[in-house]
């Protein structure tokens, strides 16, 4: 068994930020459809529904990415703190077989 004693706060924050930004891109069509529905419901004199939906669609990946970055940094910091007290997460790893060597029976 190997134990993960600490994780890189910035590396976790970058990965989480990227994952959450991708989620924002996935939700982009939903926000755009909501803006389209809002513009239709408001009548022809009220373009705020379409503008709001478009703004949400454009800002969603950015805001989600920032939230993921900050949340990932906080969680990585808390993990490092808890791992000092509790010992970390135990994982079992296995090295892949090396090509060219026969496997042991």
VEXMAR-880212 format. One line per field, with one value per atom (N, C-alpha, C, O): residue in one letter; atom name; x, z, y. Coordinates in pm, whole numbers, padded with zeros to 5 digits, always signed. Example, Ala and Ser with C-alpha at 12.3 -4.5 7.8 and 13.67 -1.06 7.14 Angstrom:
BEGIN
residu: [a,a,a,a,s,s,s,s]
atome: [N,CA,C,O,N,CA,C,O]
east: [+01319,+01230,+01320,+01424,+01285,+01367,+01290,+01341]
up: [+00780,+00780,+00780,+00846,+00708,+00714,+00787,+00804]
north: [-00569,-00450,-00330,-00332,-00225,-00106,+00003,+00114]
//
This chain:
BEGIN
residu: [x,x,x,x,x,x,x,x,x,x,x,x,x,x,x,x,x,x,x,x,x,x,x,x,x,x,x,x,x,x,x,x,x,x,x,x,x,x,x,x,x,x,x,x,x,x,x,x,x,x,x,x,x,x,x,x,x,x,x,x,x,x,x,x,x,x,x,x,x,x,x,x,x,x,x,x,x,x,x,x,x,x,x,x,x,x,x,x,x,x,x,x,x,x,x,x,x,x,x,x,x,x,x,x,x,x,x,x,x,x,x,x,x,x,x,x,x,x,x,x,x,x,x,x,x,x,x,x,x,x,x,x,x,x,x,x,x,x,x,x,x,x,x,x,x,x,x,x,x,x,x,x,x,x,x,x,x,x,x,x,x,x,x,x,x,x,x,x,x,x,x,x,x,x,x,x,x,x,x,x,x,x,x,x,x,x,x,x,x,x,x,x,x,x,x,x,x,x,x,x,x,x,x,x,x,x,x,x,x,x,x,x,x,x,x,x,x,x,x,x,x,x,x,x,x,x,x,x,x,x,x,x,x,x,x,x,x,x,x,x,x,x,x,x,x,x,x,x,x,x,x,x,x,x,x,x,x,x,x,x,x,x,x,x,x,x,x,x,x,x,x,x,x,x,x,x,x,x,x,x,x,x,x,x,x,x,x,x,x,x,x,x,x,x,x,x,x,x,x,x,x,x,x,x,x,x,x,x,x,x,x,x,x,x,x,x,x,x,x,x,x,x,x,x,x,x,x,x,x,x,x,x,x,x,x,x,x,x,x,x,x,x,x,x,x,x,x,x,x,x,x,x,x,x,x,x,x,x,x,x,x,x,x,x,x,x,x,x,x,x,x,x,x,x,x,x,x,x,x,x,x,x,x,x,x,x,x,x,x,x,x,x,x,x,x,x,x,x,x,x,x,x,x,x,x,x,x,x,x,x,x,x,x,x,x,x,x,x,x,x]
atome: [N,CA,C,O,N,CA,C,O,N,CA,C,O,N,CA,C,O,N,CA,C,O,N,CA,C,O,N,CA,C,O,N,CA,C,O,N,CA,C,O,N,CA,C,O,N,CA,C,O,N,CA,C,O,N,CA,C,O,N,CA,C,O,N,CA,C,O,N,CA,C,O,N,CA,C,O,N,CA,C,O,N,CA,C,O,N,CA,C,O,N,CA,C,O,N,CA,C,O,N,CA,C,O,N,CA,C,O,N,CA,C,O,N,CA,C,O,N,CA,C,O,N,CA,C,O,N,CA,C,O,N,CA,C,O,N,CA,C,O,N,CA,C,O,N,CA,C,O,N,CA,C,O,N,CA,C,O,N,CA,C,O,N,CA,C,O,N,CA,C,O,N,CA,C,O,N,CA,C,O,N,CA,C,O,N,CA,C,O,N,CA,C,O,N,CA,C,O,N,CA,C,O,N,CA,C,O,N,CA,C,O,N,CA,C,O,N,CA,C,O,N,CA,C,O,N,CA,C,O,N,CA,C,O,N,CA,C,O,N,CA,C,O,N,CA,C,O,N,CA,C,O,N,CA,C,O,N,CA,C,O,N,CA,C,O,N,CA,C,O,N,CA,C,O,N,CA,C,O,N,CA,C,O,N,CA,C,O,N,CA,C,O,N,CA,C,O,N,CA,C,O,N,CA,C,O,N,CA,C,O,N,CA,C,O,N,CA,C,O,N,CA,C,O,N,CA,C,O,N,CA,C,O,N,CA,C,O,N,CA,C,O,N,CA,C,O,N,CA,C,O,N,CA,C,O,N,CA,C,O,N,CA,C,O,N,CA,C,O,N,CA,C,O,N,CA,C,O,N,CA,C,O,N,CA,C,O,N,CA,C,O,N,CA,C,O,N,CA,C,O,N,CA,C,O,N,CA,C,O,N,CA,C,O,N,CA,C,O,N,CA,C,O,N,CA,C,O,N,CA,C,O,N,CA,C,O,N,CA,C,O,N,CA,C,O,N,CA,C,O,N,CA,C,O,N,CA,C,O,N,CA,C,O,N,CA,C,O,N,CA,C,O]
east: [+00083,+00000,+00087,+00191,+00043,+00107,+00007,-00114,+00058,-00029,-00006,+00107,-00116,-00109,-00105,-00206,+00012,+00031,-00013,-00063,+00006,-00036,-00055,-00005,-00128,-00151,-00112,-00116,-00075,-00040,-00166,-00254,-00174,-00295,-00320,-00433,-00218,-00237,-00272,-00354,-00210,-00240,-00384,-00451,-00431,-00571,-00665,-00767,-00630,-00714,-00725,-00833,-00613,-00617,-00704,-00784,-00688,-00768,-00915,-01000,-00948,-01089,-01147,-01263,-01069,-01116,-01148,-01248,-01063,-01087,-01211,-01290,-01228,-01345,-01473,-01570,-01475,-01594,-01621,-01737,-01517,-01537,-01599,-01685,-01556,-01616,-01764,-01847,-01796,-01936,-02015,-02129,-01954,-02020,-02048,-02152,-01954,-01977,-02090,-02166,-02101,-02208,-02344,-02442,-02349,-02474,-02506,-02616,-02412,-02431,-02559,-02632,-02590,-02715,-02841,-02940,-02836,-02952,-02977,-03092,-02872,-02888,-02933,-03014,-02881,-02923,-03070,-03141,-03115,-03256,-03344,-03453,-03297,-03372,-03383,-03488,-03277,-03282,-03376,-03447,-03377,-03469,-03614,-03700,-03641,-03776,-03815,-03930,-03721,-03749,-03779,-03863,-03711,-03737,-03872,-03939,-03914,-04045,-04158,-04264,-04134,-04238,-04255,-04364,-04151,-04157,-04222,-04245,-04250,-04307,-04197,-04079,-04237,-04138,-04071,-03968,-04127,-04070,-03968,-03908,-03946,-03857,-03747,-03767,-03631,-03522,-03436,-03336,-03474,-03389,-03378,-03275,-03481,-03474,-03366,-03288,-03359,-03256,-03117,-03021,-03107,-02978,-02931,-02813,-03023,-02988,-02945,-02846,-03016,-02978,-02845,-02764,-02820,-02693,-02579,-02472,-02602,-02500,-02471,-02355,-02575,-02555,-02479,-02391,-02513,-02445,-02297,-02214,-02264,-02124,-02048,-01933,-02112,-02044,-02039,-01954,-02127,-02132,-01998,-01953,-01932,-01803,-01698,-01617,-01700,-01601,-01628,-01536,-01752,-01787,-01770,-01716,-01816,-01800,-01651,-01612,-01569,-01425,-01362,-01279,-01402,-01349,-01393,-01313,-01519,-01568,-01495,-01458,-01473,-01399,-01256,-01204,-01191,-01053,-01043,-00960,-01128,-01124,-01164,-01100,-01271,-01314,-01210,-01189,-01143,-01037,-00920,-00863,-00883,-00773,-00809,-00726,-00931,-00975,-00976,-00928,-01032,-01039,-00901,-00877,-00809,-00673,-00603,-00533,-00623,-00564,-00620,-00546,-00752,-00813,-00768,-00749,-00751,-00701,-00562,-00536,-00474,-00339,-00341,-00263,-00429,-00442,-00492,-00436,-00596,-00652,-00557,-00551,-00482,-00389,-00277,-00225,-00239,-00138,-00190,-00116,-00317,-00376,-00418,-00403,-00471,-00533,-00450,-00482,-00346,-00258,-00277,-00197,-00372,-00387,-00470,-00526,-00478,-00555,-00459,-00356,-00493,-00412,-00460,-00579,-00364,-00395,-00301,-00188,-00349,-00267,-00236,-00326,-00109,-00068,+00005,+00066,-00002,+00067,+00139,+00079,+00264,+00343,+00301,+00277,+00293,+00259,+00372,+00488,+00342,+00451,+00542,+00496,+00669,+00768,+00769,+00778,+00761,+00762,+00896,+01001,+00892,+01016,+01054,+01135,+00998,+01027,+00910,+00795,+00938,+00828,+00762,+00828,+00631,+00558,+00588,+00604,+00596,+00620,+00496,+00384,+00516,+00399,+00331,+00232]
up: [+00000,+00000,+00000,+00066,-00075,-00077,-00020,-00032,+00040,+00101,+00034,+00017,-00003,-00057,+00063,+00129,+00089,+00205,+00177,+00267,+00054,+00020,-00131,-00208,-00171,-00312,-00340,-00251,-00463,-00502,-00513,-00594,-00431,-00427,-00562,-00610,-00623,-00751,-00863,-00949,-00860,-00965,-00954,-01056,-00832,-00814,-00855,-00918,-00819,-00854,-01006,-01057,-01079,-01225,-01288,-01377,-01242,-01299,-01268,-01356,-01145,-01109,-01185,-01226,-01203,-01282,-01424,-01480,-01484,-01621,-01629,-01722,-01531,-01530,-01517,-01589,-01428,-01409,-01529,-01562,-01595,-01716,-01825,-01900,-01835,-01931,-01899,-01989,-01770,-01731,-01773,-01817,-01760,-01805,-01954,-01999,-02033,-02177,-02206,-02301,-02124,-02143,-02115,-02182,-02016,-01980,-02072,-02065,-02158,-02248,-02330,-02334,-02397,-02475,-02389,-02434,-02267,-02178,-02148,-02154,-02118,-02090,-02213,-02203,-02329,-02452,-02483,-02527,-02461,-02480,-02380,-02414,-02258,-02157,-02198,-02179,-02252,-02300,-02417,-02427,-02506,-02618,-02570,-02619,-02475,-02420,-02347,-02355,-02277,-02207,-02301,-02272,-02414,-02510,-02577,-02610,-02596,-02654,-02556,-02595,-02429,-02328,-02297,-02258,-02313,-02276,-02380,-02354,-02495,-02600,-02685,-02657,-02787,-02880,-02828,-02881,-02726,-02675,-02564,-02515,-02523,-02411,-02453,-02450,-02492,-02535,-02418,-02442,-02293,-02180,-02161,-02115,-02197,-02183,-02269,-02223,-02394,-02485,-02442,-02447,-02401,-02359,-02232,-02219,-02138,-02014,-02040,-01982,-02126,-02158,-02230,-02204,-02321,-02390,-02293,-02300,-02204,-02105,-02013,-01983,-01968,-01884,-01960,-01905,-02086,-02166,-02184,-02179,-02205,-02224,-02091,-02087,-01985,-01855,-01781,-01693,-01814,-01739,-01737,-01629,-01851,-01843,-01763,-01693,-01773,-01699,-01549,-01471,-01510,-01368,-01310,-01200,-01382,-01334,-01319,-01221,-01416,-01407,-01286,-01218,-01259,-01141,-01012,-00919,-01006,-00887,-00868,-00756,-00977,-00969,-00925,-00846,-00975,-00936,-00787,-00717,-00741,-00599,-00510,-00409,-00550,-00471,-00469,-00366,-00583,-00587,-00499,-00431,-00498,-00412,-00264,-00185,-00228,-00089,-00049,+00058,-00136,-00104,-00096,-00009,-00184,-00179,-00051,+00013,-00012,+00112,+00232,+00322,+00233,+00343,+00344,+00450,+00225,+00221,+00283,+00364,+00245,+00301,+00452,+00523,+00502,+00646,+00715,+00816,+00661,+00720,+00708,+00796,+00596,+00577,+00680,+00719,+00725,+00831,+00960,+01032,+00990,+01114,+01106,+01201,+00989,+00978,+00899,+00899,+00832,+00763,+00613,+00549,+00555,+00410,+00359,+00436,+00227,+00160,+00117,+00055,+00149,+00108,-00027,-00049,-00118,-00250,-00277,-00228,-00354,-00395,-00542,-00624,-00576,-00714,-00761,-00682,-00890,-00950,-01074,-01159,-01083,-01199,-01319,-01304,-01438,-01555,-01590,-01560,-01652,-01688,-01793,-01882,-01781,-01874,-01999,-01988,-02115,-02240,-02261,-02232,-02310,-02337,-02228,-02252,-02111,-02005,-01989,-01990,-01974,-01956,-01820,-01722,-01815,-01691,-01604,-01654,-01475,-01381,-01374,-01369,-01373,-01366,-01232,-01211]
north: [-00119,+00000,+00125,+00132,+00222,+00353,+00453,+00435,+00558,+00658,+00793,+00837,+00859,+00994,+01089,+01111,+01143,+01230,+01373,+01441,+01420,+01556,+01565,+01483,+01666,+01693,+01838,+01922,+01865,+02002,+02087,+02059,+02190,+02274,+02339,+02338,+02394,+02462,+02363,+02393,+02244,+02147,+02097,+02079,+02073,+02032,+02145,+02120,+02268,+02382,+02398,+02427,+02380,+02394,+02286,+02314,+02163,+02053,+02072,+02054,+02108,+02129,+02248,+02243,+02354,+02467,+02427,+02471,+02344,+02299,+02210,+02221,+02122,+02033,+02114,+02089,+02210,+02291,+02382,+02407,+02431,+02511,+02424,+02470,+02299,+02207,+02184,+02176,+02173,+02161,+02286,+02275,+02401,+02524,+02522,+02571,+02465,+02452,+02353,+02372,+02250,+02152,+02218,+02188,+02306,+02373,+02491,+02547,+02530,+02644,+02635,+02734,+02523,+02519,+02535,+02592,+02487,+02501,+02649,+02694,+02723,+02866,+02943,+03035,+02904,+02972,+02945,+03035,+02821,+02790,+02865,+02909,+02878,+02953,+03100,+03162,+03156,+03294,+03311,+03411,+03212,+03216,+03209,+03282,+03120,+03109,+03237,+03280,+03297,+03422,+03536,+03621,+03540,+03647,+03629,+03728,+03505,+03479,+03511,+03559,+03482,+03504,+03652,+03694,+03732,+03872,+03961,+04079,+03909,+03993,+04055,+04037,+04126,+04181,+04307,+04348,+04370,+04494,+04471,+04567,+04345,+04317,+04220,+04098,+04272,+04183,+04131,+04063,+04163,+04126,+03975,+03927,+03900,+03755,+03696,+03612,+03739,+03688,+03735,+03658,+03860,+03913,+03843,+03810,+03820,+03750,+03607,+03561,+03537,+03400,+03393,+03304,+03487,+03492,+03524,+03463,+03619,+03654,+03536,+03508,+03465,+03346,+03239,+03173,+03221,+03121,+03151,+03060,+03277,+03315,+03312,+03269,+03357,+03365,+03232,+03215,+03138,+03011,+02938,+02901,+02915,+02844,+02920,+02859,+03053,+03133,+03126,+03101,+03147,+03146,+03006,+02991,+02905,+02767,+02734,+02671,+02777,+02752,+02818,+02757,+02942,+03012,+02945,+02930,+02905,+02836,+02703,+02668,+02631,+02505,+02525,+02446,+02631,+02660,+02690,+02632,+02781,+02819,+02700,+02673,+02630,+02514,+02404,+02341,+02380,+02279,+02316,+02230,+02444,+02489,+02471,+02426,+02507,+02492,+02345,+02309,+02259,+02116,+02053,+01968,+02092,+02038,+02082,+02003,+02208,+02257,+02181,+02141,+02161,+02087,+01941,+01883,+01881,+01744,+01736,+01648,+01828,+01827,+01843,+01779,+01926,+01947,+01820,+01778,+01759,+01638,+01518,+01433,+01512,+01401,+01404,+01299,+01523,+01533,+01471,+01404,+01494,+01444,+01298,+01221,+01260,+01127,+01027,+00908,+01071,+00978,+00969,+00901,+01031,+01030,+00914,+00837,+00904,+00799,+00689,+00716,+00566,+00452,+00403,+00384,+00382,+00329,+00211,+00208,+00117,+00005,+00023,+00038,+00022,+00040,-00084,-00156,-00108,-00221,-00172,-00107,-00204,-00163,-00248,-00368,-00188,-00268,-00363,-00334,-00477,-00570,-00507,-00435,-00535,-00480,-00568,-00690,-00508,-00582,-00652,-00595,-00773,-00845,-00942,-01031,-00930,-01023,-01119,-01076,-01248,-01342,-01321,-01286,-01343,-01332,-01453,-01565,-01429,-01539,-01627,-01576,-01761,-01851,-01847,-01917]
//
